Protein backbone atom coordinates (compact mmCIF):
# COMPACT_ATOMS: atom_id res chain seq x y z
CA UNK A 1 0.00 0.00 0.00
CA UNK A 2 1.25 3.52 -0.68
CA UNK A 3 2.92 5.30 2.19
CA UNK A 4 2.29 9.01 2.51
CA UNK A 5 5.50 10.75 3.56
CA UNK A 6 5.24 12.99 6.60
CA UNK A 7 5.17 16.71 6.09
CA UNK A 8 8.54 18.38 6.56
CA UNK A 9 9.06 19.91 9.96
CA UNK A 10 8.46 23.64 9.72
CA UNK A 11 10.20 26.44 11.65
CA UNK A 12 8.03 28.30 14.17
CA UNK A 13 5.17 30.10 12.43
CA UNK A 14 5.91 33.33 14.29
CA UNK A 15 9.46 33.36 12.92
CA UNK A 16 8.26 32.69 9.36
CA UNK A 17 5.66 35.43 9.70
CA UNK A 18 8.28 37.90 10.94
CA UNK A 19 10.56 37.08 8.02
CA UNK A 20 7.78 37.29 5.41
CA UNK A 21 6.62 40.70 6.65
CA UNK A 22 10.15 42.11 6.94
CA UNK A 23 11.09 40.83 3.49
CA UNK A 24 7.88 42.00 1.81
CA UNK A 25 7.98 45.45 3.42
CA UNK A 26 11.79 45.69 3.20
CA UNK A 27 11.88 46.98 6.76
CA UNK A 28 12.09 45.43 10.22
CA UNK A 29 10.35 48.48 11.69
CA UNK A 30 7.42 48.31 9.25
CA UNK A 31 7.10 44.57 9.85
CA UNK A 32 6.93 45.20 13.59
CA UNK A 33 4.20 47.79 13.06
CA UNK A 34 2.16 45.47 10.84
CA UNK A 35 2.39 42.50 13.21
CA UNK A 36 2.05 44.57 16.38
CA UNK A 37 5.38 43.80 18.08
CA UNK A 38 8.66 45.64 18.59
CA UNK A 39 11.41 45.84 15.98
CA UNK A 40 13.64 43.99 18.45
CA UNK A 41 11.19 41.09 18.49
CA UNK A 42 11.28 40.93 14.68
CA UNK A 43 15.08 40.86 14.75
CA UNK A 44 15.10 38.08 17.34
CA UNK A 45 12.57 35.97 15.40
CA UNK A 46 14.55 36.29 12.17
CA UNK A 47 17.80 35.37 13.90
CA UNK A 48 16.14 32.27 15.34
CA UNK A 49 14.87 31.36 11.86
CA UNK A 50 18.32 31.83 10.35
CA UNK A 51 19.86 29.68 13.09
CA UNK A 52 17.32 26.92 12.48
CA UNK A 53 17.85 27.00 8.72
CA UNK A 54 21.60 27.19 9.02
CA UNK A 55 22.12 30.13 6.67
CA UNK A 56 21.36 33.88 6.61
CA UNK A 57 18.23 35.34 5.03
CA UNK A 58 19.40 38.95 5.12
CA UNK A 59 22.75 40.54 4.34
CA UNK A 60 23.62 43.01 7.10
CA UNK A 61 24.79 46.27 5.51
CA UNK A 62 26.06 49.55 7.01
CA UNK A 63 22.79 51.18 5.89
CA UNK A 64 20.25 48.48 6.79
CA UNK A 65 19.70 44.98 5.45
CA UNK A 66 19.12 43.31 2.07
CA UNK A 67 17.56 39.97 1.15
CA UNK A 68 19.79 37.11 0.10
CA UNK A 69 19.07 35.48 -3.28
CA UNK A 70 17.58 32.40 -1.62
CA UNK A 71 15.28 34.50 0.56
CA UNK A 72 14.14 36.61 -2.39
CA UNK A 73 13.27 33.48 -4.36
CA UNK A 74 11.25 32.00 -1.48
CA UNK A 75 9.39 35.21 -0.58
CA UNK A 76 6.55 35.06 -3.19
CA UNK A 77 5.59 31.53 -2.15
CA UNK A 78 5.69 32.43 1.54
CA UNK A 79 3.52 35.49 0.89
CA UNK A 80 0.97 33.41 -1.04
CA UNK A 81 1.02 30.85 1.76
CA UNK A 82 0.29 33.42 4.47
CA UNK A 83 -2.41 35.03 2.32
CA UNK A 84 -4.07 31.63 1.87
CA UNK A 85 -3.73 30.92 5.58
CA UNK A 86 -5.39 34.25 6.37
CA UNK A 87 -8.21 33.52 3.96
CA UNK A 88 -8.75 30.09 5.55
CA UNK A 89 -8.94 31.63 9.02
CA UNK A 90 -11.33 34.27 7.71
CA UNK A 91 -13.52 31.51 6.29
CA UNK A 92 -13.71 30.00 9.78
CA UNK A 93 -14.78 33.37 11.19
CA UNK A 94 -17.38 33.84 8.48
CA UNK A 95 -18.89 30.44 9.26
CA UNK A 96 -19.97 31.86 12.63
CA UNK A 97 -23.67 32.80 12.47
CA UNK A 98 -24.53 36.44 13.22
CA UNK A 99 -20.88 37.48 13.19
CA UNK A 100 -20.15 41.19 13.75
CA UNK A 101 -19.72 43.50 10.79
CA UNK A 102 -16.08 44.63 10.96
CA UNK A 103 -15.34 48.29 10.18
CA UNK A 104 -11.85 49.76 9.73
CA UNK A 105 -11.54 53.54 9.97
CA UNK A 106 -9.01 56.32 10.29
CA UNK A 107 -8.81 57.16 14.04
CA UNK A 108 -10.31 60.65 13.67
CA UNK A 109 -13.15 59.28 11.52
CA UNK A 110 -13.79 56.46 13.99
CA UNK A 111 -13.89 58.86 16.96
CA UNK A 112 -15.59 61.95 15.54
CA UNK A 113 -17.67 60.78 12.57
CA UNK A 114 -18.55 57.12 13.08
CA UNK A 115 -18.89 56.89 16.86
CA UNK A 116 -21.72 59.49 17.13
CA UNK A 117 -23.69 57.47 14.56
CA UNK A 118 -23.34 54.05 16.18
CA UNK A 119 -26.30 54.52 18.52
CA UNK A 120 -28.68 55.33 15.67
CA UNK A 121 -27.15 52.55 13.59
CA UNK A 122 -27.94 50.09 16.37
CA UNK A 123 -31.52 51.36 16.51
CA UNK A 124 -31.91 50.99 12.75
CA UNK A 125 -30.37 47.49 12.75
CA UNK A 126 -31.04 46.11 16.24
CA UNK A 127 -29.91 42.58 15.37
CA UNK A 128 -26.58 43.75 13.92
CA UNK A 129 -23.31 43.56 15.83
CA UNK A 130 -20.55 45.97 14.82
CA UNK A 131 -16.84 45.98 15.62
CA UNK A 132 -14.65 49.01 14.86
CA UNK A 133 -10.87 49.10 14.47
CA UNK A 134 -8.96 52.39 14.16
CA UNK A 135 -5.93 52.31 11.87
CA UNK A 136 -3.78 54.83 10.03
CA UNK A 137 -3.83 53.14 6.61
CA UNK A 138 -6.66 51.43 4.70
CA UNK A 139 -6.65 47.66 5.29
CA UNK A 140 -5.12 45.29 2.77
CA UNK A 141 -8.05 43.10 1.68
CA UNK A 142 -5.69 40.12 1.29
CA UNK A 143 -4.57 40.27 4.92
CA UNK A 144 -7.04 42.42 6.86
CA UNK A 145 -10.56 40.95 6.87
CA UNK A 146 -12.75 44.04 7.21
CA UNK A 147 -16.24 44.40 5.74
CA UNK A 148 -16.27 48.18 5.45
CA UNK A 149 -13.56 50.85 5.57
CA UNK A 150 -13.80 54.61 6.12
CA UNK A 151 -10.83 56.75 5.06
CA UNK A 152 -10.04 60.02 3.30
CA UNK A 153 -9.20 59.35 -0.35
CA UNK A 154 -8.60 61.52 -3.40
CA UNK A 155 -9.87 59.01 -5.93
CA UNK A 156 -11.69 55.71 -5.63
CA UNK A 157 -10.93 52.62 -7.68
CA UNK A 158 -13.71 50.47 -6.22
CA UNK A 159 -16.96 50.98 -8.18
CA UNK A 160 -19.08 50.21 -5.09
CA UNK A 161 -17.43 52.85 -2.88
CA UNK A 162 -19.29 56.00 -1.82
CA UNK A 163 -17.64 59.39 -1.33
CA UNK A 164 -19.28 61.85 1.04
CA UNK A 165 -19.84 65.44 -0.16
CA UNK A 166 -16.76 67.60 -0.83
CA UNK A 167 -14.68 68.54 2.20
CA UNK A 168 -12.91 71.74 3.24
CA UNK A 169 -10.66 73.11 5.98
CA UNK A 170 -10.90 76.38 7.90
CA UNK A 171 -9.78 77.68 11.34
CA UNK A 172 -12.08 76.91 14.27
CA UNK A 173 -12.01 77.84 17.96
CA UNK A 174 -14.32 78.67 20.83
CA UNK A 175 -16.82 81.50 20.19
CA UNK A 176 -15.09 83.61 22.86
CA UNK A 177 -11.74 83.32 21.14
CA UNK A 178 -13.29 83.88 17.70
CA UNK A 179 -14.61 87.22 18.90
CA UNK A 180 -11.02 88.43 19.31
CA UNK A 181 -10.00 87.55 15.75
CA UNK A 182 -10.82 90.33 13.28
CA UNK A 183 -8.54 89.15 10.46
CA UNK A 184 -6.17 86.23 9.73
CA UNK A 185 -3.27 88.47 10.73
CA UNK A 186 -4.53 88.24 14.34
CA UNK A 187 -3.58 84.54 14.31
CA UNK A 188 0.03 85.62 14.83
CA UNK A 189 -0.85 86.31 18.47
CA UNK A 190 -2.73 83.03 19.01
CA UNK A 191 -1.70 79.41 19.64
CA UNK A 192 -2.10 77.33 16.52
CA UNK A 193 -3.16 73.73 17.19
CA UNK A 194 -1.97 71.00 14.82
CA UNK A 195 -2.79 67.41 14.02
CA UNK A 196 0.56 65.64 13.56
CA UNK A 197 -0.46 63.98 10.29
CA UNK A 198 -2.10 67.11 8.83
CA UNK A 199 0.47 69.56 10.18
CA UNK A 200 0.83 71.20 6.77
CA UNK A 201 -2.84 72.26 6.71
CA UNK A 202 -2.14 75.60 8.39
CA UNK A 203 0.39 76.55 5.72
CA UNK A 204 -2.01 75.44 2.98
CA UNK A 205 -4.91 77.45 4.35
CA UNK A 206 -2.86 80.59 4.97
CA UNK A 207 -1.46 80.41 1.44
CA UNK A 208 -5.01 80.03 0.11
CA UNK A 209 -6.93 82.52 2.26
CA UNK A 210 -4.39 85.03 3.61
CA UNK A 211 -1.06 84.92 1.77
CA UNK A 212 -0.27 88.44 2.97
CA UNK A 213 -0.70 87.56 6.67
CA UNK A 214 2.60 87.24 8.55
CA UNK A 215 1.76 84.13 10.57
CA UNK A 216 4.20 81.37 11.48
CA UNK A 217 2.20 78.35 10.29
CA UNK A 218 4.45 75.87 12.12
CA UNK A 219 4.08 77.43 15.56
CA UNK A 220 2.08 75.64 18.24
CA UNK A 221 1.68 72.14 19.65
CA UNK A 222 1.02 69.06 17.52
CA UNK A 223 -1.19 66.17 18.66
CA UNK A 224 -0.89 62.56 17.55
CA UNK A 225 -4.69 62.25 17.43
CA UNK A 226 -6.99 64.79 15.80
CA UNK A 227 -9.50 64.26 18.61
CA UNK A 228 -6.91 65.49 21.13
CA UNK A 229 -6.26 68.63 19.10
CA UNK A 230 -10.02 69.17 18.89
CA UNK A 231 -10.36 68.83 22.68
CA UNK A 232 -7.68 71.50 23.06
CA UNK A 233 -9.63 73.81 20.75
CA UNK A 234 -12.86 73.18 22.68
CA UNK A 235 -11.10 74.08 25.93
CA UNK A 236 -10.02 77.43 24.50
CA UNK A 237 -6.33 76.52 24.25
CA UNK A 238 -5.94 77.78 20.70
CA UNK A 239 -7.16 77.74 17.11
CA UNK A 240 -7.39 74.47 15.19
CA UNK A 241 -7.44 73.93 11.44
CA UNK A 242 -10.78 72.16 11.27
CA UNK A 243 -11.98 69.57 8.77
CA UNK A 244 -15.60 70.36 7.97
CA UNK A 245 -16.50 66.67 7.77
CA UNK A 246 -15.40 66.32 11.40
CA UNK A 247 -16.21 69.66 13.04
CA UNK A 248 -19.47 70.65 11.29
CA UNK A 249 -21.69 69.29 14.13
CA UNK A 250 -19.72 71.30 16.70
CA UNK A 251 -20.08 74.45 14.60
CA UNK A 252 -23.82 73.84 14.23
CA UNK A 253 -24.15 73.34 17.99
CA UNK A 254 -22.27 76.57 18.75
CA UNK A 255 -19.48 74.83 20.66
CA UNK A 256 -17.02 75.97 18.00
CA UNK A 257 -16.98 79.03 15.77
CA UNK A 258 -15.27 79.81 12.46
CA UNK A 259 -13.81 83.32 12.76
CA UNK A 260 -13.05 83.48 9.01
CA UNK A 261 -15.31 82.39 6.17
CA UNK A 262 -12.59 81.40 3.71
CA UNK A 263 -12.91 77.60 3.59
CA UNK A 264 -10.28 75.83 1.48
CA UNK A 265 -11.65 72.91 -0.58
CA UNK A 266 -9.77 69.63 -0.07
CA UNK A 267 -9.05 67.08 -2.81
CA UNK A 268 -9.64 64.09 -0.52
CA UNK A 269 -13.08 63.13 0.72
CA UNK A 270 -14.39 60.78 3.37
CA UNK A 271 -14.87 57.52 1.48
CA UNK A 272 -16.82 54.41 2.46
CA UNK A 273 -15.56 51.25 0.75
CA UNK A 274 -17.16 47.80 1.11
CA UNK A 275 -15.16 44.59 0.98
CA UNK A 276 -15.53 42.75 -2.31
CA UNK A 277 -14.54 39.22 -1.27
CA UNK A 278 -17.02 36.38 -1.40
CA UNK A 279 -16.98 35.96 2.39
CA UNK A 280 -17.68 39.60 3.28
CA UNK A 281 -20.63 40.43 5.54
CA UNK A 282 -23.92 40.18 3.64
CA UNK A 283 -25.19 43.54 4.95
CA UNK A 284 -22.04 45.60 4.33
CA UNK A 285 -23.47 47.56 1.37
CA UNK A 286 -26.72 48.24 3.22
CA UNK A 287 -24.80 49.58 6.23
CA UNK A 288 -22.54 51.68 3.99
CA UNK A 289 -25.58 53.26 2.29
CA UNK A 290 -27.16 53.98 5.69
CA UNK A 291 -23.99 55.73 6.86
CA UNK A 292 -23.79 57.75 3.65
CA UNK A 293 -27.43 58.78 4.04
CA UNK A 294 -26.77 59.87 7.64
CA UNK A 295 -24.05 62.20 6.34
CA UNK A 296 -26.46 63.70 3.79
CA UNK A 297 -29.05 64.27 6.53
CA UNK A 298 -26.48 66.00 8.75
CA UNK A 299 -25.46 68.28 5.88
CA UNK A 300 -29.08 69.43 5.47
CA UNK A 301 -29.54 70.38 9.12
N, C-alpha and C positions, 0 to 999 in steps of 0.2 A: 504494500500500500504506500502511496506517496507520503512523504514526510515533509511537513511545512517547516521551513527553517525559522528559528526564532528571530524576532525583530532585533536589529542591532541596538545595543545599549546606548541611550542618548545622554548627552550632558544635561545638567540641570536646566529646566525650562527657563528659569529666571535669568540664567547666564546667557542662553541663546537669545532671549528677548532683549537683553541689554545690548548684546552685540548687534542684532538686527537693527535696532533703533539708532544706535550710534553710527553704524555704517550707512544706513539709509539717509539720515539727517546730516551726516558728516560732521558730527559734533557730539562730544560727551555731554556737554551742558544742555543741549537741546533734547538729547535722549532722556536725560534725567528729568527735564520738565515734562516731557510727554508721558513718561511712566509714573512720575510722581515720587521720585526719590532724589537723593543728592548726587552730584557729579562724582563724589568719592565712591558712592555705592556702585555706580556704573563702572568706574575704573576697577574696583575690586572684583566685580562679577566677570569682567572681560579678562582680567588676569587669571582668574580661576579657570575660565574656559580655555585660555591659551595653555595653561599648565596641563589641563586634562587632555588636550589634543596633542600636546607635545611640540607645537610650533606657534609662532606669533601670527596674529591676525591684523595687527597694525604695525606700521613702521613709525617709531618715535622720532620726530623731527624737532629741530630747535623751535620751529613755529607751529607746533601742533602735531597731529598724527595723520597718517595716510594709510589706506587699505593696502594689504598685500595682494598680489595677483590671485592667489587662491581664495582669499576672502571676497574679493570683488566678483569672482566667478560664482561663488556659492550664494551671494546676497540675493539675487532675484528669486531663487527657489525658496530661500528662507522667508522672504517677504510674502511670496504667494502662500507658503505654508501657514504663516501667522494670520494672513487675511482669511484663509479658509477656516482656520481654527476659530477666529473671531466670529465668522458667519455661522459656524456650527453652534457656538455658545449662544449667539443671538437667536438661533432657531429654537433652542431650548427655552429661552426666555419667552419667546413669542407663543410657545405652546401653552403657556400659563393663561387660563381664562381670566378675562377682566384685568389684564395687565395694565399698569399705568401708561398714559401717553407721555413720552419723554420729550421735554423741550430743552434745547440748548440756546442760551442767549448771552449777549454781551453783558457784563455785570451791570452797567448803568441801565440798560434796557430791562434786565431782569428786576432790578430794584425799583426803578422809577416809572416804567411803562407797563410791564407785565404784572408785577405784584398787585397794584391797585385794581386790576381787572379780575384777579383770580376768584374773588368772592362772587362776583356776578357770573363768572364762567361756571362756577360750581352750582349756582342756582339754575342756570340754563341747562346744564348737563349734570344732574344730581348723581347719576350712576357712574360718572367718569372720574377716574383717579388721574392726577397729574403730578409728574415729578419735574423739577426745574434744576438745571445745572448751569452755573455761570462760568463762562470761559472767554478768553481774550480773542480767540480765533474761531472761525466757523469749523464745525466738526468735519472730519474726513469720513465720508459715508462708508468707506471700506473698513474703517477701524472703530468709529464712534457711532454706536447704534442709537441715533436720536430720530424721533418721528417728525419734529418740527424745529426749525432754527430761526432765531431773530437776531439779525445783525445789520449794521449800516453797510450798504453796498452801492457802488456807483452804477454798475450795470448788472443785469441778471441773465445768466445763461439758461436757468431752468424755466421752461415754459409755464409751469404751474405756480411759480412764485408770484407773490403780490407785493408791490411796493406801495407804502403809505404815501400820502400827499407830500409834495416838495417840502424840504426842511430849510431852516435858516438859523443863523446865529446873531445874537445881539446882547449887549451888556444888560445884566439884571442885578438888582439889589433890593434891600428893604425900601418901602415907600419913604421912610424918614431920610434915609441916605440919598435916595433919588431926588428929593426936594432940594438937596444942596448941590446938585450937578446941573449947571445951566448949559454947558457945552462940553464936547469931548475933551477939550483942553483941561477941564477941571479934574479929569482922571489922573493927572500928574500928581495930585495931592492925595490920592486915595490908594488903598491897598488893592492890587489886582489879584484875584484868585484864579488859580490854574488847575486844570486837570492835567496830570502828567502825560497822558497819551496825546491830548489835544492842546499841548502847550503853545503851539504855533497859532492858535485861533485868535489870540489878541492881536498879534501882528497882522494877520489877514484882515481882521475887521477894521483896524485902524487905517490900514492902507486903502481899504474900500470906502470907508465912511468919513474919515478925518485925516487924510494924508498930511495936512498942514499942522496937526496937533503934535506938540512936542511931548510925547508920552513914552516912557521906557516900557515897551511891551513885555519885556522879560522880568520885570520887577514883581515881587510878591511870591507867596508860598505856592507850592505845587502839591497836589494830593493824588495818591495812587488810585483812588476811587472817585468817580465823579460825584457820587452821593455825598462823600465827605466834603468836597468843595461846595456843594449845594447847601449842606448844613451850615457851613461857615458863612455863606451869603445870607441865609435865613436868620442867623444870629446877629447880623449887622457887622461882621468882621471885614467886609470888603465888597468889591464888585466882581461878579463872575461873568464870564462869557457863556451865555446860556444857549442851549440847543432848544429850539422851539418845540420839537417833538417830546422833550423831556420836561420843560418848565412851563409849558402853556397852561396846565391846570393851576399852578401856583400863581401865575399872572392873573388868571380869571378869578381866582379866589381872593386876590388882593394881598396875598402874603409876600409876593414879590412885585416889583415895578420895573418897567423899562424906561430909563430916563431919556433915551434917545430912540427915535423911530427908525433909524437906518438899519434895517435887517439885511444881512448879507446872505443871499441864497447859497446853499451848499450842494455840491454835485452828488453826494451820497445821500441815500434815503433809507429809512428803516424798512427792512425787507423781511418778509415772512416766506420761508422756503420749506416745503414739505419733503420728507424722504420719498425716494422713488423706488426703493427696493420692494420686492414681493412680500417681505415679511413685515413691512411698516404697519403701524396702527391703522385700523380700518377707518377711524374717524378723524384722521389727521387733517384732511382737506376741509372738512366741516368745521373743525375747531379753528383752523387758519382763517377761514372766511368769517367766522364769528368775531375773531380778534380784529380783523381788518374793518369790519362793520362798526365795531366799538370805537375805533379810531375816527371813522367818518362822523359818528354821532357826537364825539367829543369836539370835533372841529366845528360843528354847527351850533354848539352851545355859546 
